[in-house]
Amino acid sequence: MASTLAYRLRNTVRLTGFEIVRTAPDGNMLAYHLHELLNLYRINCVFDVGARQGEYGRWLRGTGYRGRIVSFEPVRDNVRHLRASAARDPGWVVEPYALGATEGRATINVTNFTHFSSFRVPGRLAAELYADESKVTSTEEVAVHRLADVFDDVTSGIAEPRVYLKMDTQGFDLEVLRGARQALPKVIALQSEMAIKPLYEDNPTFDQAWPEIASYGYSLSGMFPVSLDPRLRMLEFDCVAVRDESAAGLG
């Protein structure tokens, strides 16, 4: 109720030509935005897809979120670190596989810096800007499941799942969404790392990816820079979107 009243107050003030703005205390606008969103939409489960070694889960706890976290990560060494991060947190579940559009197995490229590991191959721009970090050192064959198929299992025990879907799969986010279609009505909001200048071969750009996400019933909520080139041109940003049905239901 308080959030709804604040929203109405801000809109009323806008009609006078002014704006009420509350800045994030620590300057981290994504953390502030996400804190507000998770509370406003009563999110009780976060899917951390492309969890790597648990960085996002730890960061999420730091924002004050106390609901369930389900981390999906297929790379073996990452899973080991991820399980260590989640070991003392009963609300944090680790699923050691990838998510995609179809059930099966796939080969993932493991890089020097784990952030760059991907089903896609690092491209020319990655070689120019992140030569050492994006160098492929090995490959692994990993299991891939559809989110729609595992949704009920990973939300077991939650009476009415209200999910925030965070994706950071280095060019594979649309594949994750395509495998989640039947479950999307319960995905209240999502976060996808979007490319302006792709670092991977066959990596969709924002212009290519956003129309598909919008077609699933989502609207933009926030855009937060992730990486820039040496001339301060944006390479990637985190795109946050909310489900239109859920927004309409706030009243």
CYANA upper distance limits for C-alpha pairs under 8 A (distance plus 0.5 A):
  1 MET  CA      5 LEU  CA      6.70
  2 ALA  CA      6 ALA  CA      6.64
  3 SER  CA      7 TYR  CA      6.64
  3 SER  CA     40 LEU  CA      6.97
  4 THR  CA      8 ARG  CA      6.79
  4 THR  CA    250 LEU  CA      8.13
  4 THR  CA    251 GLY  CA      8.43
  5 LEU  CA      9 LEU  CA      6.61
  6 ALA  CA     10 ARG  CA      6.67
  7 TYR  CA     11 ASN  CA      6.81
  8 ARG  CA     12 THR  CA      6.63
  9 LEU  CA     13 VAL  CA      6.71
 10 ARG  CA     14 ARG  CA      6.69
 10 ARG  CA     19 GLU  CA      7.34
 10 ARG  CA     20 ILE  CA      6.45
 11 ASN  CA     15 LEU  CA      7.15
 12 THR  CA     16 THR  CA      7.83
 13 VAL  CA     17 GLY  CA      7.51
 13 VAL  CA     18 PHE  CA      6.35
 13 VAL  CA     19 GLU  CA      6.83
 13 VAL  CA     20 ILE  CA      7.84
 14 ARG  CA     18 PHE  CA      5.56
 14 ARG  CA     19 GLU  CA      5.95
 14 ARG  CA     20 ILE  CA      8.48
 23 THR  CA     27 GLY  CA      7.86
 23 THR  CA     29 MET  CA      8.30
 24 ALA  CA     28 ASN  CA      6.64
 24 ALA  CA     29 MET  CA      6.32
 24 ALA  CA     32 TYR  CA      6.09
 28 ASN  CA     32 TYR  CA      6.88
 29 MET  CA     33 HIS  CA      6.41
 29 MET  CA    224 PHE  CA      8.21
 30 LEU  CA     34 LEU  CA      6.43
 30 LEU  CA    224 PHE  CA      6.98
 31 ALA  CA     35 HIS  CA      6.53
 31 ALA  CA     63 THR  CA      6.76
 32 TYR  CA     36 GLU  CA      6.83
 32 TYR  CA     63 THR  CA      8.24
 33 HIS  CA     37 LEU  CA      6.63
 33 HIS  CA    222 GLY  CA      8.31
 34 LEU  CA     38 LEU  CA      6.43
 35 HIS  CA     39 ASN  CA      6.87
 35 HIS  CA     63 THR  CA      6.71
 35 HIS  CA     64 GLY  CA      7.84
 35 HIS  CA     65 TYR  CA      7.90
 36 GLU  CA     40 LEU  CA      6.51
 37 LEU  CA     41 TYR  CA      6.49
 38 LEU  CA     42 ARG  CA      6.22
 38 LEU  CA     43 ILE  CA      5.50
 38 LEU  CA     65 TYR  CA      8.26
 38 LEU  CA    164 TYR  CA      8.34
 39 ASN  CA     43 ILE  CA      7.14
 41 TYR  CA    162 ARG  CA      8.47
 41 TYR  CA    188 ILE  CA      7.86
 41 TYR  CA    246 SER  CA      8.20
 42 ARG  CA    162 ARG  CA      7.51
 43 ILE  CA     67 GLY  CA      8.15
 43 ILE  CA    161 PRO  CA      8.39
 43 ILE  CA    162 ARG  CA      5.49
 43 ILE  CA    163 VAL  CA      6.27
 43 ILE  CA    164 TYR  CA      6.98
 43 ILE  CA    188 ILE  CA      8.15
 44 ASN  CA     67 GLY  CA      5.44
 44 ASN  CA     68 ARG  CA      6.74
 44 ASN  CA    161 PRO  CA      6.95
 44 ASN  CA    162 ARG  CA      6.02
 44 ASN  CA    163 VAL  CA      6.92
 45 CYS  CA     67 GLY  CA      6.21
 45 CYS  CA     68 ARG  CA      5.15
 45 CYS  CA     69 ILE  CA      6.30
 45 CYS  CA     70 VAL  CA      7.94
 45 CYS  CA    155 THR  CA      8.05
 45 CYS  CA    161 PRO  CA      7.11
 45 CYS  CA    162 ARG  CA      6.69
 45 CYS  CA    163 VAL  CA      5.39
 45 CYS  CA    164 TYR  CA      6.91
 46 VAL  CA     67 GLY  CA      8.08
 46 VAL  CA     68 ARG  CA      6.77
 46 VAL  CA     69 ILE  CA      5.35
 46 VAL  CA     70 VAL  CA      6.70
 46 VAL  CA    163 VAL  CA      6.08
 46 VAL  CA    164 TYR  CA      5.23
 46 VAL  CA    165 LEU  CA      6.46
 46 VAL  CA    166 LYS  CA      7.67
 47 PHE  CA     69 ILE  CA      6.55
 47 PHE  CA     70 VAL  CA      5.39
 47 PHE  CA     71 SER  CA      6.54
 47 PHE  CA     72 PHE  CA      8.02
 47 PHE  CA    163 VAL  CA      7.57
 47 PHE  CA    164 TYR  CA      6.72
 47 PHE  CA    165 LEU  CA      5.36
 47 PHE  CA    166 LYS  CA      6.36
 48 ASP  CA     56 TYR  CA      7.84
 48 ASP  CA     57 GLY  CA      7.79
 48 ASP  CA     69 ILE  CA      7.42
 48 ASP  CA     70 VAL  CA      6.39
 48 ASP  CA     71 SER  CA      5.01
 48 ASP  CA     72 PHE  CA      6.55
 48 ASP  CA    165 LEU  CA      7.17
 48 ASP  CA    166 LYS  CA      5.64
 48 ASP  CA    167 MET  CA      6.96
 49 VAL  CA     71 SER  CA      6.51
 49 VAL  CA     72 PHE  CA      5.36
 49 VAL  CA     73 GLU  CA      7.28
 49 VAL  CA     98 ALA  CA      8.30
 49 VAL  CA     99 LEU  CA      7.98
 49 VAL  CA    165 LEU  CA      8.00
 49 VAL  CA    166 LYS  CA      6.44
 49 VAL  CA    167 MET  CA      5.29
 49 VAL  CA    168 ASP  CA      6.72
 49 VAL  CA    169 THR  CA      7.45
 50 GLY  CA     71 SER  CA      7.98
 50 GLY  CA     72 PHE  CA      6.37
 50 GLY  CA     73 GLU  CA      5.83
 50 GLY  CA     98 ALA  CA      8.16
 50 GLY  CA    167 MET  CA      6.76
 50 GLY  CA    168 ASP  CA      5.64
 50 GLY  CA    169 THR  CA      5.56
 51 ALA  CA     55 GLU  CA      7.68
 51 ALA  CA     56 TYR  CA      7.19
 51 ALA  CA     57 GLY  CA      8.14
 51 ALA  CA     71 SER  CA      6.03
 51 ALA  CA     72 PHE  CA      6.26
 51 ALA  CA     73 GLU  CA      5.84
 51 ALA  CA     82 LEU  CA      8.13
 51 ALA  CA    168 ASP  CA      8.09
 52 ARG  CA     73 GLU  CA      6.41
 52 ARG  CA     75 VAL  CA      8.15
 52 ARG  CA     78 ASN  CA      5.77
 52 ARG  CA     79 VAL  CA      7.64
 52 ARG  CA     82 LEU  CA      7.33
 52 ARG  CA    114 THR  CA      7.55
 52 ARG  CA    115 HIS  CA      7.63
 53 GLN  CA     78 ASN  CA      5.45
 53 GLN  CA     79 VAL  CA      7.13
 53 GLN  CA     80 ARG  CA      8.31
 53 GLN  CA     81 HIS  CA      5.63
 53 GLN  CA     82 LEU  CA      4.85
 53 GLN  CA     85 SER  CA      7.99
 54 GLY  CA     58 ARG  CA      6.72
 54 GLY  CA     71 SER  CA      8.27
 54 GLY  CA     81 HIS  CA      7.83
 54 GLY  CA     82 LEU  CA      5.40
 54 GLY  CA     85 SER  CA      6.55
 54 GLY  CA     86 ALA  CA      8.08
 55 GLU  CA     59 TRP  CA      6.65
 56 TYR  CA     60 LEU  CA      6.39
 57 GLY  CA     61 ARG  CA      6.81
 57 GLY  CA     69 ILE  CA      7.55
 57 GLY  CA     71 SER  CA      8.19
 58 ARG  CA     62 GLY  CA      6.85
 58 ARG  CA     85 SER  CA      8.21
 59 TRP  CA     63 THR  CA      7.11
 60 LEU  CA     64 GLY  CA      7.51
 60 LEU  CA     65 TYR  CA      6.63
 61 ARG  CA     65 TYR  CA      5.72
 61 ARG  CA     66 ARG  CA      7.08
 66 ARG  CA     91 GLY  CA      8.27
 67 GLY  CA     91 GLY  CA      7.20
 68 ARG  CA     91 GLY  CA      5.31
 68 ARG  CA     92 TRP  CA      6.33
 68 ARG  CA     93 VAL  CA      8.15
 69 ILE  CA     91 GLY  CA      6.79
 69 ILE  CA     92 TRP  CA      5.18
 69 ILE  CA     93 VAL  CA      6.59
 70 VAL  CA     92 TRP  CA      6.48
 70 VAL  CA     93 VAL  CA      5.24
 70 VAL  CA     94 VAL  CA      6.41
 70 VAL  CA     95 GLU  CA      7.57
 70 VAL  CA    154 VAL  CA      7.58
 71 SER  CA     92 TRP  CA      8.01
 71 SER  CA     93 VAL  CA      6.65
 71 SER  CA     94 VAL  CA      5.39
 71 SER  CA     95 GLU  CA      6.43
 72 PHE  CA     94 VAL  CA      6.74
 72 PHE  CA     95 GLU  CA      5.34
 72 PHE  CA     96 PRO  CA      6.46
 72 PHE  CA     97 TYR  CA      6.52
 72 PHE  CA     98 ALA  CA      6.72
 72 PHE  CA     99 LEU  CA      8.02
 73 GLU  CA     78 ASN  CA      7.64
 73 GLU  CA     79 VAL  CA      6.71
 73 GLU  CA     94 VAL  CA      8.22
 73 GLU  CA     95 GLU  CA      7.02
 73 GLU  CA     96 PRO  CA      5.65
 73 GLU  CA     97 TYR  CA      5.91
 73 GLU  CA     98 ALA  CA      6.37
 74 PRO  CA     78 ASN  CA      8.15
 74 PRO  CA     79 VAL  CA      7.32
 74 PRO  CA     96 PRO  CA      5.53
 74 PRO  CA     97 TYR  CA      4.65
 74 PRO  CA     98 ALA  CA      5.68
 74 PRO  CA    142 VAL  CA      6.63
 74 PRO  CA    143 ALA  CA      7.79
 75 VAL  CA     79 VAL  CA      6.65
 75 VAL  CA     96 PRO  CA      8.27
 75 VAL  CA     97 TYR  CA      8.41
 75 VAL  CA    108 ILE  CA      8.41
 75 VAL  CA    110 VAL  CA      8.08
 75 VAL  CA    140 GLU  CA      7.76
 75 VAL  CA    142 VAL  CA      8.06
 76 ARG  CA     80 ARG  CA      6.99
 76 ARG  CA     96 PRO  CA      8.44
 77 ASP  CA     81 HIS  CA      7.13
 78 ASN  CA     82 LEU  CA      6.44
 78 ASN  CA    114 THR  CA      8.33
 79 VAL  CA     83 ARG  CA      6.50
 79 VAL  CA     94 VAL  CA      8.44
 79 VAL  CA     96 PRO  CA      6.82
 80 ARG  CA     84 ALA  CA      7.02
 81 HIS  CA     85 SER  CA      6.87
 82 LEU  CA     86 ALA  CA      6.83
 82 LEU  CA     94 VAL  CA      7.85
 83 ARG  CA     87 ALA  CA      6.26
 83 ARG  CA     94 VAL  CA      7.02
 86 ALA  CA     90 PRO  CA      8.17
 86 ALA  CA     92 TRP  CA      6.11
 86 ALA  CA     93 VAL  CA      7.54
 86 ALA  CA     94 VAL  CA      7.96
 87 ALA  CA     92 TRP  CA      8.49
 97 TYR  CA    142 VAL  CA      7.12
 97 TYR  CA    143 ALA  CA      5.85
 97 TYR  CA    144 VAL  CA      6.47
 97 TYR  CA    145 HIS  CA      7.79
 98 ALA  CA    142 VAL  CA      7.66
 98 ALA  CA    143 ALA  CA      6.67
 98 ALA  CA    144 VAL  CA      5.16
 98 ALA  CA    145 HIS  CA      6.85
 99 LEU  CA    144 VAL  CA      5.74
 99 LEU  CA    145 HIS  CA      5.48
 99 LEU  CA    146 ARG  CA      6.07
 99 LEU  CA    147 LEU  CA      6.69
 99 LEU  CA    175 GLU  CA      8.30
 99 LEU  CA    176 VAL  CA      5.96
 99 LEU  CA    179 GLY  CA      8.00
100 GLY  CA    144 VAL  CA      6.53
100 GLY  CA    145 HIS  CA      6.54
100 GLY  CA    146 ARG  CA      5.98
100 GLY  CA    147 LEU  CA      7.89
100 GLY  CA    172 PHE  CA      8.16
100 GLY  CA    175 GLU  CA      5.36
100 GLY  CA    176 VAL  CA      4.81
100 GLY  CA    177 LEU  CA      8.02
100 GLY  CA    178 ARG  CA      7.72
100 GLY  CA    179 GLY  CA      6.05
101 ALA  CA    145 HIS  CA      8.30
101 ALA  CA    146 ARG  CA      6.42
101 ALA  CA    175 GLU  CA      5.28
101 ALA  CA    176 VAL  CA      6.27
101 ALA  CA    177 LEU  CA      7.72
101 ALA  CA    178 ARG  CA      5.52
101 ALA  CA    179 GLY  CA      4.41
101 ALA  CA    180 ALA  CA      8.13
102 THR  CA    144 VAL  CA      7.77
102 THR  CA    145 HIS  CA      7.11
102 THR  CA    146 ARG  CA      6.42
102 THR  CA    179 GLY  CA      6.86
103 GLU  CA    144 VAL  CA      6.05
103 GLU  CA    145 HIS  CA      5.23
103 GLU  CA    146 ARG  CA      6.41
104 GLY  CA    143 ALA  CA      6.59
104 GLY  CA    144 VAL  CA      5.75
104 GLY  CA    145 HIS  CA      7.22
105 ARG  CA    141 GLU  CA      7.04
105 ARG  CA    142 VAL  CA      5.98
105 ARG  CA    143 ALA  CA      5.07
105 ARG  CA    144 VAL  CA      5.88
106 ALA  CA    119 PHE  CA      8.15
106 ALA  CA    141 GLU  CA      6.00
106 ALA  CA    142 VAL  CA      6.07
106 ALA  CA    143 ALA  CA      7.15
106 ALA  CA    144 VAL  CA      7.34
107 THR  CA    119 PHE  CA      6.92
107 THR  CA    139 THR  CA      6.90
107 THR  CA    140 GLU  CA      6.01
107 THR  CA    141 GLU  CA      4.93
107 THR  CA    142 VAL  CA      6.76
108 ILE  CA    117 SER  CA      7.58
108 ILE  CA    118 SER  CA      6.08
108 ILE  CA    119 PHE  CA      4.94
108 ILE  CA    120 ARG  CA      8.05
108 ILE  CA    139 THR  CA      6.06
108 ILE  CA    140 GLU  CA      5.92
108 ILE  CA    141 GLU  CA      6.87
108 ILE  CA    142 VAL  CA      7.57
109 ASN  CA    117 SER  CA      5.96
109 ASN  CA    118 SER  CA      5.81
109 ASN  CA    119 PHE  CA      6.34
109 ASN  CA    120 ARG  CA      7.71
109 ASN  CA    121 VAL  CA      7.61
109 ASN  CA    136 VAL  CA      6.55
109 ASN  CA    137 THR  CA      8.24
109 ASN  CA    138 SER  CA      6.80
109 ASN  CA    139 THR  CA      5.20
109 ASN  CA    140 GLU  CA      7.35
110 VAL  CA    114 THR  CA      7.35
110 VAL  CA    116 PHE  CA      8.09
110 VAL  CA    117 SER  CA      5.11
110 VAL  CA    118 SER  CA      7.36
110 VAL  CA    136 VAL  CA      6.07
110 VAL  CA    137 THR  CA      6.45
110 VAL  CA    138 SER  CA      5.76
110 VAL  CA    139 THR  CA      5.98
110 VAL  CA    140 GLU  CA      7.79
111 THR  CA    115 HIS  CA      8.35
111 THR  CA    116 PHE  CA      6.43
111 THR  CA    117 SER  CA      5.59
111 THR  CA    133 GLU  CA      7.26
111 THR  CA    134 SER  CA      5.96
111 THR  CA    135 LYS  CA      5.77
111 THR  CA    136 VAL  CA      4.73
111 THR  CA    137 THR  CA      5.83
111 THR  CA    138 SER  CA      7.54
112 ASN  CA    116 PHE  CA      8.37
112 ASN  CA    132 ASP  CA      7.25
112 ASN  CA    133 GLU  CA      5.61
112 ASN  CA    134 SER  CA      6.65
112 ASN  CA    135 LYS  CA      6.22
112 ASN  CA    136 VAL  CA      7.01
112 ASN  CA    137 THR  CA      6.74
113 PHE  CA    117 SER  CA      8.01
113 PHE  CA    132 ASP  CA      8.48
113 PHE  CA    133 GLU  CA      5.22
113 PHE  CA    134 SER  CA      6.94
116 PHE  CA    122 PRO  CA      8.48
116 PHE  CA    133 GLU  CA      7.65
116 PHE  CA    134 SER  CA      6.04
116 PHE  CA    170 GLN  CA      7.28
117 SER  CA    134 SER  CA      8.11
117 SER  CA    136 VAL  CA      8.30
117 SER  CA    170 GLN  CA      7.81
118 SER  CA    169 THR  CA      7.08
118 SER  CA    170 GLN  CA      6.11
118 SER  CA    171 GLY  CA      7.92
118 SER  CA    172 PHE  CA      8.33
119 PHE  CA    170 GLN  CA      8.36
119 PHE  CA    171 GLY  CA      8.44
119 PHE  CA    172 PHE  CA      7.74
120 ARG  CA    170 GLN  CA      8.01
120 ARG  CA    171 GLY  CA      7.29
120 ARG  CA    172 PHE  CA      8.21
120 ARG  CA    200 TYR  CA      6.59
120 ARG  CA    201 GLU  CA      6.81
120 ARG  CA    202 ASP  CA      7.86
120 ARG  CA    203 ASN  CA      8.02
121 VAL  CA    200 TYR  CA      6.05
121 VAL  CA    201 GLU  CA      6.12
122 PRO  CA    126 ALA  CA      6.32
122 PRO  CA    127 ALA  CA      7.64
122 PRO  CA    134 SER  CA      7.08
122 PRO  CA    135 LYS  CA      8.36
122 PRO  CA    199 LEU  CA      6.51
122 PRO  CA    200 TYR  CA      4.82
122 PRO  CA    201 GLU  CA      6.68
123 GLY  CA    127 ALA  CA      6.90
123 GLY  CA    198 PRO  CA      8.31
123 GLY  CA    199 LEU  CA      5.96
123 GLY  CA    200 TYR  CA      5.00
123 GLY  CA    201 GLU  CA      5.63
124 ARG  CA    128 GLU  CA      6.78
124 ARG  CA    199 LEU  CA      7.72
124 ARG  CA    200 TYR  CA      8.34
125 LEU  CA    129 LEU  CA      6.64
125 LEU  CA    130 TYR  CA      8.48
125 LEU  CA    198 PRO  CA      7.89
125 LEU  CA    199 LEU  CA      5.97
125 LEU  CA    200 TYR  CA      8.41
126 ALA  CA    130 TYR  CA      5.66
126 ALA  CA    131 ALA  CA      6.92
126 ALA  CA    134 SER  CA      7.00
126 ALA  CA    199 LEU  CA      5.37
126 ALA  CA    200 TYR  CA      7.56
127 ALA  CA    131 ALA  CA      4.84
127 ALA  CA    132 ASP  CA      8.46
127 ALA  CA    134 SER  CA      7.46
127 ALA  CA    135 LYS  CA      8.32
129 LEU  CA    229 ASP  CA      8.09
130 TYR  CA    134 SER  CA      6.19
131 ALA  CA    135 LYS  CA      6.64
145 HIS  CA    149 ASP  CA      7.71
145 HIS  CA    150 VAL  CA      7.89
146 ARG  CA    150 VAL  CA      7.20
146 ARG  CA    176 VAL  CA      7.82
146 ARG  CA    179 GLY  CA      5.16
146 ARG  CA    180 ALA  CA      6.84
147 LEU  CA    151 PHE  CA      6.14
147 LEU  CA    176 VAL  CA      7.64
147 LEU  CA    179 GLY  CA      6.15
147 LEU  CA    180 ALA  CA      5.28
147 LEU  CA    183 ALA  CA      7.99
148 ALA  CA    179 GLY  CA      6.66
148 ALA  CA    180 ALA  CA      5.07
148 ALA  CA    181 ARG  CA      7.18
148 ALA  CA    182 GLN  CA      6.23
148 ALA  CA    183 ALA  CA      5.72
150 VAL  CA    154 VAL  CA      6.80
151 PHE  CA    155 THR  CA      6.68
151 PHE  CA    183 ALA  CA      7.49
152 ASP  CA    156 SER  CA      6.39
155 THR  CA    161 PRO  CA      7.11
161 PRO  CA    186 LYS  CA      7.05
162 ARG  CA    186 LYS  CA      6.21
162 ARG  CA    187 VAL  CA      6.84
162 ARG  CA    188 ILE  CA      6.55
163 VAL  CA    186 LYS  CA      6.59
163 VAL  CA    187 VAL  CA      5.14
163 VAL  CA    188 ILE  CA      6.11
163 VAL  CA    189 ALA  CA      7.46
164 TYR  CA    187 VAL  CA      6.39
164 TYR  CA    188 ILE  CA      6.51
164 TYR  CA    189 ALA  CA      5.49
164 TYR  CA    190 LEU  CA      5.83
164 TYR  CA    191 GLN  CA      8.23
165 LEU  CA    187 VAL  CA      7.04
165 LEU  CA    189 ALA  CA      6.94
165 LEU  CA    190 LEU  CA      4.94
165 LEU  CA    191 GLN  CA      6.64
166 LYS  CA    190 LEU  CA      6.09
166 LYS  CA    191 GLN  CA      5.03
166 LYS  CA    192 SER  CA      6.73
167 MET  CA    173 ASP  CA      6.49
167 MET  CA    190 LEU  CA      8.21
167 MET  CA    191 GLN  CA      6.39
167 MET  CA    192 SER  CA      5.43
167 MET  CA    193 GLU  CA      7.21
168 ASP  CA    173 ASP  CA      7.38
168 ASP  CA    192 SER  CA      6.74
168 ASP  CA    193 GLU  CA      6.09
169 THR  CA    173 ASP  CA      6.31
169 THR  CA    193 GLU  CA      8.40
170 GLN  CA    193 GLU  CA      8.11
170 GLN  CA    200 TYR  CA      8.16
171 GLY  CA    200 TYR  CA      7.40
171 GLY  CA    202 ASP  CA      8.42
171 GLY  CA    203 ASN  CA      5.41
171 GLY  CA    204 PRO  CA      7.27
172 PHE  CA    176 VAL  CA      7.14
172 PHE  CA    203 ASN  CA      8.10
173 ASP  CA    177 LEU  CA      6.94
173 ASP  CA    192 SER  CA      7.17
173 ASP  CA    193 GLU  CA      8.28
174 LEU  CA    178 ARG  CA      6.62
174 LEU  CA    209 ALA  CA      7.61
175 GLU  CA    179 GLY  CA      6.91
176 VAL  CA    180 ALA  CA      6.93
177 LEU  CA    181 ARG  CA      6.91
180 ALA  CA    184 LEU  CA      6.63
181 ARG  CA    216 TYR  CA      8.43
183 ALA  CA    187 VAL  CA      7.39
184 LEU  CA    188 ILE  CA      8.24
184 LEU  CA    216 TYR  CA      8.34
187 VAL  CA    243 ARG  CA      7.95
188 ILE  CA    242 VAL  CA      6.58
188 ILE  CA    243 ARG  CA      5.83
188 ILE  CA    246 SER  CA      6.71
189 ALA  CA    218 TYR  CA      8.26
189 ALA  CA    240 VAL  CA      7.81
189 ALA  CA    241 ALA  CA      6.06
189 ALA  CA    242 VAL  CA      4.66
189 ALA  CA    243 ARG  CA      6.18
190 LEU  CA    240 VAL  CA      6.22
190 LEU  CA    241 ALA  CA      5.88
190 LEU  CA    242 VAL  CA      6.98
191 GLN  CA    238 ASP  CA      6.98
191 GLN  CA    239 CYS  CA      5.97
191 GLN  CA    240 VAL  CA      4.94
191 GLN  CA    241 ALA  CA      6.95
192 SER  CA    238 ASP  CA      6.17
192 SER  CA    239 CYS  CA      5.72
192 SER  CA    240 VAL  CA      7.15
193 GLU  CA    236 GLU  CA      7.15
193 GLU  CA    237 PHE  CA      6.16
193 GLU  CA    238 ASP  CA      4.95
193 GLU  CA    239 CYS  CA      6.59
194 MET  CA    205 THR  CA      7.09
194 MET  CA    206 PHE  CA      5.96
194 MET  CA    209 ALA  CA      8.44
194 MET  CA    236 GLU  CA      5.95
194 MET  CA    237 PHE  CA      5.87
194 MET  CA    238 ASP  CA      6.55
194 MET  CA    239 CYS  CA      6.94
195 ALA  CA    199 LEU  CA      8.25
195 ALA  CA    203 ASN  CA      8.21
195 ALA  CA    204 PRO  CA      7.58
195 ALA  CA    205 THR  CA      5.35
195 ALA  CA    206 PHE  CA      6.12
195 ALA  CA    235 LEU  CA      6.47
195 ALA  CA    236 GLU  CA      4.96
195 ALA  CA    237 PHE  CA      7.21
196 ILE  CA    205 THR  CA      6.02
196 ILE  CA    206 PHE  CA      6.46
196 ILE  CA    234 MET  CA      7.14
196 ILE  CA    235 LEU  CA      5.61
196 ILE  CA    236 GLU  CA      6.14
196 ILE  CA    237 PHE  CA      8.37
197 LYS  CA    205 THR  CA      7.49
197 LYS  CA    234 MET  CA      8.02
197 LYS  CA    235 LEU  CA      5.41
197 LYS  CA    236 GLU  CA      7.55
198 PRO  CA    203 ASN  CA      6.40
198 PRO  CA    204 PRO  CA      7.82
198 PRO  CA    205 THR  CA      6.98
198 PRO  CA    235 LEU  CA      7.53
198 PRO  CA    236 GLU  CA      8.35
199 LEU  CA    203 ASN  CA      7.93
204 PRO  CA    208 GLN  CA      6.23
204 PRO  CA    209 ALA  CA      6.45
205 THR  CA    209 ALA  CA      6.55
206 PHE  CA    210 TRP  CA      6.10
207 ASP  CA    211 PRO  CA      7.77
208 GLN  CA    212 GLU  CA      8.18
209 ALA  CA    213 ILE  CA      7.07
210 TRP  CA    214 ALA  CA      6.55
211 PRO  CA    215 SER  CA      6.60
212 GLU  CA    216 TYR  CA      7.23
213 ILE  CA    217 GLY  CA      7.73
213 ILE  CA    218 TYR  CA      6.89
214 ALA  CA    218 TYR  CA      5.32
214 ALA  CA    219 SER  CA      6.67
217 GLY  CA    243 ARG  CA      6.23
217 GLY  CA    244 ASP  CA      6.31
217 GLY  CA    245 GLU  CA      8.10
218 TYR  CA    241 ALA  CA      6.36
218 TYR  CA    242 VAL  CA      5.78
218 TYR  CA    243 ARG  CA      4.83
218 TYR  CA    244 ASP  CA      6.01
219 SER  CA    241 ALA  CA      5.78
219 SER  CA    242 VAL  CA      6.00
219 SER  CA    243 ARG  CA      6.92
219 SER  CA    244 ASP  CA      6.88
220 LEU  CA    239 CYS  CA      7.88
220 LEU  CA    240 VAL  CA      6.72
220 LEU  CA    241 ALA  CA      4.93
220 LEU  CA    242 VAL  CA      7.08
221 SER  CA    239 CYS  CA      8.21
221 SER  CA    240 VAL  CA      5.81
221 SER  CA    241 ALA  CA      5.29
221 SER  CA    242 VAL  CA      6.75
222 GLY  CA    238 ASP  CA      8.49
222 GLY  CA    239 CYS  CA      6.45
222 GLY  CA    240 VAL  CA      5.47
222 GLY  CA    241 ALA  CA      7.35
223 MET  CA    237 PHE  CA      6.92
223 MET  CA    238 ASP  CA      6.21
223 MET  CA    239 CYS  CA      5.26
223 MET  CA    240 VAL  CA      6.84
224 PHE  CA    237 PHE  CA      5.76
224 PHE  CA    238 ASP  CA      5.53
224 PHE  CA    239 CYS  CA      7.11
225 PRO  CA    234 MET  CA      7.50
225 PRO  CA    236 GLU  CA      6.83
225 PRO  CA    237 PHE  CA      4.64
225 PRO  CA    238 ASP  CA      6.80
226 VAL  CA    234 MET  CA      8.47
226 VAL  CA    235 LEU  CA      8.09
226 VAL  CA    236 GLU  CA      5.86
226 VAL  CA    237 PHE  CA      5.10
226 VAL  CA    238 ASP  CA      6.92
227 SER  CA    234 MET  CA      6.65
227 SER  CA    235 LEU  CA      5.95
227 SER  CA    236 GLU  CA      5.83
227 SER  CA    237 PHE  CA      7.34
228 LEU  CA    232 LEU  CA      5.66
228 LEU  CA    233 ARG  CA      5.76
228 LEU  CA    234 MET  CA      4.86
228 LEU  CA    235 LEU  CA      5.63
228 LEU  CA    236 GLU  CA      7.67
229 ASP  CA    233 ARG  CA      5.85
229 ASP  CA    234 MET  CA      6.94
229 ASP  CA    235 LEU  CA      6.99
242 VAL  CA    246 SER  CA      7.92
242 VAL  CA    247 ALA  CA      7.53
243 ARG  CA    247 ALA  CA      6.85
244 ASP  CA    248 ALA  CA      6.62
245 GLU  CA    249 GLY  CA      6.72
246 SER  CA    250 LEU  CA      7.29
247 ALA  CA    251 GLY  CA      8.46
